Amino acid sequence: MEELMKEIKQFNEERDWDQFHSPENLAKSISIEAGELLECFQWNNNYDKDEVCEELADVFTYCIMMADKLVVDPKEIILKKLDKTRKKYPVDKAKGVSTKYNKL
């Protein structure tokens, strides 16, 4: 993950794009790219995997940039959230169902 973050940071520094990467702008970009990812599935389930992967890469890239901007470790925040979600959705109640945690 560190190598990937370094590569993205270098790419942006070479282009002097960091000036545009406020947390607000990165949040907008994540949402926009997520919308483009969703667009791949808009009318049916016949999607182009290469196109989906490109949009997914854009979402990941902006998320990694946001983590860097906020000076947080992606692995750490993901594991922390997973632990919190694990408690909301215990296996004995949530296994095999998509019910929201407050209705389990």
Secondary structure, 3 states (H helix, E strand, C coil): CHHHHHHHHHHHHHCCCHHHCCHHHHHHHHHHHHHHHHHCCCCCCCCCHHHHHHHHHHHHHHHHHHHHHHCCCHHHHHHHHHHHHHHHCCHHHHCCCCCCHHHC
